[in-house]
Amino acid sequence: MKIHRVNSMGRQSVTITCLTLTLALLVACGDATPAASIQTSSDTTNSQGDDTTTASDTTAAAVDTSKEPVDPMAKLFAMDPGFNEIKPGGETICSLGAPFSFFVRPGKTNRLLVEFQGGGACWDDKTCGVQNATDAVFSKDVTKTRAAIKAKFFPGIYDHDNPANPFKDWTHVFIPYCTGDVHWGNNTHAYGGGSYNIHHRGAVNVRAVLDWMKEHVFSPEKVFVTGCSAGAYGAIGWAPHIIKQYPGSDFAQMGDC
């Protein structure tokens, strides 16, 4: 496996200090390790015949070679072109209780781009109070993200019709940010003297995305993990787990803070 890491030198100082404090307060209360191991296509179940089988019944059944082999990527490539919204349900959640969802654009090659959305963070009554009152620190749900994707508002690597886009034919998994914990938290905390809760469940949401990827993206040739601001921290923190999920892939991670 080839692993490449590229670090952006832009925008540092206060952002790093605040986000580092966030991690110390939030992540310590929960487990941010993704869920269980990957089940591969080699996991099969054998059946045993009846004890009353006679010698004449021991001839092995002929293998039907007329059937086409199953393409493990068939479910992915059968998706609609453009970004598809995936609603994993379960314990996934946004900061104030709204449902979490993520977006997948199937590519034309077996290459995978995993992107963590950016934003701010909150960790005390002041920062989370501003968020609760104005939704100014990070998105409380995926409504704005959904609207921007449908409107094709995002340029750059989102413009898959641009021949200069190096990721135009890659499968693009976009992970929204709505938990105020740089995608790492696993805790619900009461703020404002207990007047409201913030669900810092970014790790739970990312686990659900990785579980979906296990079922739809197999042995990609290349994997690129990225994000901006809080998404850069998400990319850094989850990169080792994605490497473990795809150990044979040529892997690169870049975070822009």
The 8 nearest C-alpha neighbors of each residue, nearest first, counted from 0:
[[1, 247, 249, 248, 2, 246, 250, 242],
 [0, 2, 249, 250, 3, 248, 251, 247],
 [1, 3, 250, 251, 249, 0, 4, 252],
 [2, 4, 251, 250, 252, 1, 5, 249],
 [5, 3, 252, 251, 253, 6, 2, 250],
 [4, 6, 253, 252, 3, 7, 254, 251],
 [7, 5, 253, 254, 8, 4, 255, 252],
 [6, 8, 255, 9, 254, 5, 256, 253],
 [7, 9, 6, 10, 11, 255, 256, 254],
 [10, 8, 7, 11, 256, 255, 6, 12],
 [9, 11, 256, 8, 12, 14, 255, 7],
 [10, 12, 15, 14, 9, 256, 13, 8],
 [13, 11, 14, 15, 16, 10, 17, 9],
 [14, 12, 16, 15, 17, 11, 18, 10],
 [15, 13, 17, 16, 12, 11, 18, 10],
 [14, 16, 18, 13, 17, 12, 11, 19],
 [17, 15, 13, 19, 14, 18, 20, 12],
 [18, 16, 20, 14, 19, 15, 13, 21],
 [17, 19, 21, 15, 20, 16, 14, 22],
 [18, 20, 22, 16, 21, 17, 15, 23],
 [21, 19, 23, 17, 18, 22, 16, 24],
 [22, 20, 18, 24, 19, 23, 122, 25],
 [21, 23, 19, 25, 26, 20, 24, 18],
 [22, 24, 20, 21, 25, 26, 27, 19],
 [25, 23, 21, 22, 26, 27, 20, 122],
 [26, 24, 22, 27, 184, 23, 28, 21],
 [25, 27, 184, 28, 22, 29, 23, 24],
 [28, 26, 25, 29, 23, 24, 22, 30],
 [29, 27, 26, 25, 186, 185, 30, 24],
 [30, 28, 185, 26, 27, 186, 31, 184],
 [29, 31, 32, 185, 26, 28, 27, 202],
 [32, 30, 202, 183, 29, 33, 185, 184],
 [31, 33, 30, 34, 202, 240, 206, 237],
 [34, 32, 206, 31, 35, 240, 209, 202],
 [35, 33, 206, 32, 36, 210, 207, 209],
 [34, 36, 37, 33, 210, 38, 32, 206],
 [35, 37, 38, 34, 244, 33, 243, 39],
 [38, 36, 39, 35, 213, 244, 210, 214],
 [39, 37, 36, 42, 40, 41, 213, 214],
 [40, 38, 41, 42, 37, 213, 217, 43],
 [39, 41, 42, 38, 43, 71, 37, 217],
 [42, 40, 39, 43, 38, 44, 37, 45],
 [43, 41, 40, 39, 38, 44, 45, 37],
 [44, 42, 41, 45, 40, 39, 46, 38],
 [43, 45, 46, 42, 41, 47, 40, 39],
 [46, 44, 43, 47, 42, 48, 41, 49],
 [45, 47, 44, 48, 49, 43, 50, 59],
 [48, 46, 45, 49, 50, 44, 52, 51],
 [47, 49, 50, 46, 52, 51, 57, 45],
 [48, 50, 51, 52, 47, 53, 46, 56],
 [51, 49, 52, 48, 53, 47, 54, 56],
 [52, 50, 49, 53, 48, 54, 56, 57],
 [53, 51, 50, 49, 56, 54, 48, 57],
 [52, 54, 56, 55, 51, 57, 50, 49],
 [53, 55, 56, 57, 52, 58, 51, 50],
 [54, 56, 53, 57, 58, 52, 59, 51],
 [55, 57, 54, 53, 58, 52, 59, 60],
 [58, 56, 54, 55, 59, 53, 52, 60],
 [57, 59, 56, 60, 55, 54, 61, 53],
 [60, 58, 57, 61, 56, 62, 55, 48],
 [61, 59, 62, 58, 57, 63, 56, 64],
 [60, 62, 63, 59, 64, 58, 65, 57],
 [63, 61, 64, 60, 59, 65, 66, 58],
 [62, 64, 65, 61, 66, 60, 67, 68],
 [65, 63, 66, 62, 67, 61, 68, 60],
 [64, 66, 63, 67, 62, 68, 61, 69],
 [67, 65, 64, 68, 63, 69, 62, 70],
 [66, 68, 69, 65, 64, 70, 63, 71],
 [69, 67, 70, 66, 64, 71, 65, 63],
 [68, 70, 71, 67, 73, 72, 66, 74],
 [69, 71, 73, 72, 68, 74, 67, 76],
 [72, 70, 73, 69, 217, 215, 74, 216],
 [73, 71, 75, 70, 74, 215, 216, 76],
 [72, 74, 70, 76, 75, 71, 77, 69],
 [75, 73, 77, 72, 76, 215, 78, 71],
 [74, 76, 72, 77, 73, 215, 78, 105],
 [75, 77, 73, 78, 74, 105, 72, 106],
 [78, 76, 74, 75, 73, 79, 105, 72],
 [79, 77, 76, 75, 80, 105, 74, 83],
 [78, 80, 81, 77, 83, 82, 105, 76],
 [81, 79, 78, 105, 104, 82, 83, 106],
 [80, 82, 104, 79, 83, 105, 103, 78],
 [81, 83, 104, 103, 102, 84, 80, 148],
 [84, 82, 103, 102, 104, 85, 81, 79],
 [83, 85, 102, 101, 86, 103, 82, 100],
 [86, 84, 101, 100, 102, 87, 83, 103],
 [85, 87, 100, 88, 84, 101, 99, 98],
 [88, 86, 85, 89, 207, 100, 91, 99],
 [89, 87, 86, 91, 90, 98, 99, 100],
 [88, 90, 91, 87, 92, 207, 86, 203],
 [89, 91, 88, 92, 203, 204, 87, 200],
 [92, 90, 204, 89, 88, 99, 203, 98],
 [91, 93, 99, 98, 96, 97, 90, 200],
 [94, 92, 97, 177, 96, 178, 99, 140],
 [95, 93, 198, 178, 197, 139, 96, 177],
 [94, 96, 197, 93, 97, 139, 198, 196],
 [95, 97, 93, 94, 92, 98, 198, 197],
 [96, 98, 93, 140, 95, 92, 99, 94],
 [99, 97, 92, 93, 96, 100, 91, 140],
 [100, 98, 92, 93, 91, 97, 86, 141],
 [99, 101, 86, 85, 87, 84, 98, 141],
 [102, 100, 174, 85, 84, 175, 173, 86],
 [101, 103, 84, 173, 83, 82, 85, 172],
 [104, 102, 172, 83, 82, 171, 173, 105],
 [103, 105, 82, 171, 81, 170, 83, 106],
 [106, 104, 170, 76, 75, 103, 80, 171],
 [107, 105, 170, 169, 168, 108, 104, 171],
 [106, 108, 168, 169, 105, 109, 170, 76],
 [109, 107, 110, 106, 169, 168, 170, 111],
 [108, 110, 219, 220, 111, 169, 107, 170],
 [109, 111, 221, 169, 219, 108, 220, 222],
 [110, 112, 222, 170, 169, 171, 221, 223],
 [111, 113, 171, 223, 222, 224, 170, 172],
 [114, 112, 224, 172, 171, 173, 223, 225],
 [113, 115, 173, 225, 226, 224, 174, 172],
 [114, 116, 230, 226, 174, 233, 234, 173],
 [117, 115, 230, 175, 176, 174, 226, 114],
 [118, 116, 230, 229, 228, 227, 176, 115],
 [117, 119, 137, 229, 228, 136, 120, 176],
 [120, 118, 136, 137, 229, 179, 121, 117],
 [119, 121, 179, 180, 136, 181, 137, 18],
 [120, 122, 126, 127, 179, 123, 21, 119],
 [121, 123, 21, 127, 126, 120, 24, 124],
 [124, 122, 125, 126, 127, 121, 190, 128],
 [125, 123, 128, 127, 190, 191, 126, 122],
 [124, 126, 128, 123, 127, 129, 122, 121],
 [127, 125, 121, 129, 128, 123, 124, 122],
 [126, 128, 130, 121, 124, 129, 125, 123],
 [129, 127, 125, 131, 124, 130, 126, 132],
 [130, 128, 132, 126, 127, 131, 133, 125],
 [129, 131, 134, 127, 128, 136, 133, 135],
 [130, 132, 128, 129, 133, 127, 134, 95],
 [133, 131, 129, 130, 128, 134, 135, 127],
 [132, 134, 135, 130, 129, 131, 136, 128],
 [135, 133, 130, 136, 131, 138, 137, 132],
 [136, 134, 133, 130, 137, 129, 138, 132],
 [137, 135, 119, 130, 134, 120, 118, 138],
 [136, 138, 118, 119, 135, 134, 177, 139],
 [137, 139, 177, 140, 134, 176, 141, 136],
 [138, 140, 177, 94, 93, 95, 134, 137],
 [139, 141, 138, 177, 93, 142, 97, 99],
 [140, 142, 144, 143, 145, 175, 99, 138],
 [143, 141, 145, 144, 140, 146, 138, 139],
 [144, 142, 146, 145, 141, 147, 138, 140],
 [145, 143, 147, 141, 146, 142, 148, 175],
 [144, 146, 142, 148, 143, 147, 141, 149],
 [145, 147, 143, 149, 144, 148, 150, 142],
 [148, 146, 150, 152, 144, 149, 145, 151],
 [147, 149, 151, 145, 150, 146, 144, 152],
 [150, 148, 146, 151, 147, 145, 152, 82],
 [149, 151, 147, 152, 148, 146, 153, 145],
 [152, 150, 148, 149, 153, 147, 154, 157],
 [151, 153, 147, 150, 148, 154, 149, 146],
 [152, 154, 151, 157, 155, 147, 148, 158],
 [155, 153, 157, 158, 156, 152, 151, 159],
 [156, 154, 157, 158, 153, 164, 161, 159],
 [155, 157, 158, 164, 166, 154, 159, 167],
 [158, 156, 155, 154, 159, 153, 167, 151],
 [159, 157, 156, 160, 154, 155, 161, 164],
 [158, 160, 167, 161, 157, 164, 156, 168],
 [161, 159, 158, 162, 167, 164, 157, 163],
 [160, 162, 163, 159, 164, 158, 167, 155],
 [163, 161, 164, 160, 167, 159, 165, 158],
 [164, 162, 161, 165, 167, 160, 166, 159],
 [163, 165, 167, 166, 162, 161, 156, 159],
 [166, 164, 167, 163, 156, 162, 168, 169],
 [167, 165, 169, 164, 168, 156, 159, 112],
 [166, 168, 159, 164, 169, 165, 160, 161],
 [169, 167, 106, 107, 166, 108, 170, 159],
 [170, 168, 106, 110, 166, 111, 167, 108],
 [169, 171, 106, 105, 111, 104, 112, 110],
 [170, 172, 112, 104, 103, 169, 113, 111],
 [173, 171, 103, 113, 102, 112, 114, 174],
 [172, 174, 114, 102, 101, 113, 103, 115],
 [173, 175, 115, 101, 116, 114, 172, 176],
 [176, 174, 116, 101, 173, 177, 115, 141],
 [175, 177, 116, 178, 117, 174, 138, 182],
 [176, 178, 138, 139, 93, 140, 94, 179],
 [177, 179, 94, 199, 93, 180, 201, 200],
 [180, 178, 120, 121, 181, 177, 199, 137],
 [179, 181, 184, 182, 178, 199, 183, 120],
 [182, 180, 229, 183, 233, 179, 232, 230],
 [183, 181, 201, 233, 180, 202, 184, 176],
 [184, 182, 202, 201, 181, 180, 31, 26],
 [185, 183, 26, 200, 199, 201, 180, 202],
 [186, 184, 200, 29, 199, 202, 30, 203],
 [185, 187, 199, 200, 184, 29, 28, 188],
 [188, 186, 198, 199, 197, 196, 189, 185],
 [187, 189, 196, 197, 186, 190, 198, 199],
 [190, 188, 196, 193, 195, 197, 187, 191],
 [191, 189, 193, 124, 192, 195, 196, 194],
 [192, 190, 194, 193, 124, 195, 128, 189],
 [193, 191, 190, 194, 189, 195, 124, 196],
 [192, 194, 189, 190, 191, 195, 196, 188],
 [193, 195, 191, 192, 190, 189, 196, 128],
 [196, 194, 193, 190, 189, 191, 197, 192],
 [195, 197, 189, 188, 190, 198, 187, 95],
 [198, 196, 94, 188, 95, 187, 199, 189],
 [197, 199, 94, 187, 200, 178, 95, 186],
 [198, 200, 178, 184, 186, 187, 180, 185],
 [201, 199, 185, 184, 203, 198, 202, 186],
 [200, 202, 182, 184, 204, 183, 203, 178],
 [203, 201, 183, 205, 31, 184, 204, 200],
 [204, 202, 206, 200, 201, 205, 91, 207],
 [203, 205, 91, 201, 207, 202, 206, 200],
 [204, 206, 208, 202, 207, 203, 201, 209],
 [207, 205, 33, 209, 203, 208, 204, 202],
 [206, 208, 210, 204, 205, 209, 211, 87],
 [209, 207, 205, 211, 210, 206, 212, 204],
 [210, 208, 212, 206, 211, 207, 213, 205],
 [209, 211, 207, 213, 212, 208, 206, 214],
 [212, 210, 208, 214, 209, 213, 207, 215],
 [211, 213, 209, 215, 216, 214, 210, 208],
 [214, 212, 210, 211, 215, 216, 209, 37],
 [213, 215, 211, 212, 216, 210, 217, 71],
 [214, 216, 212, 75, 213, 72, 74, 211],
 [217, 215, 212, 213, 72, 214, 218, 219],
 [216, 218, 219, 215, 72, 213, 71, 214],
 [217, 219, 245, 220, 248, 247, 216, 109],
 [220, 218, 109, 110, 221, 217, 248, 111],
 [219, 221, 248, 110, 109, 249, 218, 222],
 [220, 222, 249, 110, 248, 219, 250, 111],
 [223, 221, 111, 250, 112, 110, 249, 251],
 [222, 224, 251, 112, 252, 250, 113, 111],
 [225, 223, 252, 113, 114, 234, 112, 251],
 [226, 224, 114, 253, 234, 254, 252, 231],
 [225, 227, 230, 231, 115, 254, 114, 234],
 [226, 228, 231, 255, 230, 117, 256, 254],
 [229, 227, 256, 117, 230, 231, 118, 255],
 [230, 228, 117, 181, 232, 231, 118, 227],
 [229, 231, 117, 226, 115, 227, 116, 233],
 [230, 232, 254, 226, 227, 234, 228, 233],
 [233, 231, 235, 229, 230, 234, 236, 181],
 [232, 234, 230, 182, 236, 231, 235, 181],
 [233, 235, 231, 225, 232, 237, 236, 238],
 [236, 234, 232, 238, 233, 237, 231, 254],
 [237, 235, 233, 234, 238, 232, 239, 183],
 [236, 238, 240, 234, 239, 235, 233, 241],
 [237, 239, 241, 235, 240, 234, 236, 242],
 [240, 238, 242, 241, 237, 243, 236, 235],
 [241, 239, 243, 242, 237, 238, 244, 33],
 [240, 242, 244, 238, 243, 239, 245, 237],
 [243, 241, 239, 245, 240, 244, 246, 238],
 [244, 242, 240, 246, 241, 245, 239, 238],
 [243, 245, 241, 242, 246, 240, 37, 213],
 [244, 246, 242, 243, 247, 248, 218, 241],
 [247, 245, 243, 242, 248, 244, 0, 218],
 [246, 248, 0, 245, 218, 249, 220, 219],
 [249, 247, 221, 220, 246, 245, 250, 219],
 [248, 250, 221, 1, 0, 222, 220, 2],
 [251, 249, 2, 222, 248, 221, 1, 223],
 [250, 252, 3, 223, 2, 4, 222, 224],
 [251, 253, 224, 4, 223, 225, 5, 3],
 [254, 252, 5, 225, 6, 4, 224, 255],
 [253, 255, 231, 226, 225, 6, 227, 256],
 [254, 256, 227, 7, 231, 228, 226, 253],
 [255, 228, 227, 10, 231, 254, 11, 9]]
